[in-house]
Amino acid sequence: MKAQALHGHLDALLLAVLERGALHGYAIIEALRARSGGTLDLPTGTIYPALRRLERAGLVASTWSTVNGRERRTYELTDAGGRALAGERAGWRDFSATVGRFLGADEPPAAPA
């Protein structure tokens, strides 16, 4: 799946990944890939700018650490990020329920008028 297809949803996906605990950038990419069954294989050029945007908005916080001699930035969800994620989930439920009324497989076609 291409990053463009996720337009408007990437931030919520990143917040949801961080809800399970703090992760460094590459681990976030791996978590997206794993939880999506390989469908979300997004490049660093998509993920890192989104993480910086979320950090500027106060939804995630980051810290630097050294692991095996390498500097890594670790990201974690803030309280504001948790609240934003709850709002994103509510919005997603409303959106998918509405769209499902049109695209749902178990919806019979409308009879011609």
Secondary structure as GFF3:
##gff-version 3
##sequence-region A 1 113
A	DSSP	three_ten_helix	3	6	.	.	.	ID=ss1
A	DSSP	alpha_helix	10	18	.	.	.	ID=ss2
A	DSSP	beta_strand	23	24	.	.	.	ID=ss3
A	DSSP	alpha_helix	25	35	.	.	.	ID=ss4
A	DSSP	alpha_helix	44	56	.	.	.	ID=ss5
A	DSSP	beta_strand	60	67	.	.	.	ID=ss6
A	DSSP	beta_strand	70	77	.	.	.	ID=ss7
A	DSSP	alpha_helix	79	103	.	.	.	ID=ss8
###
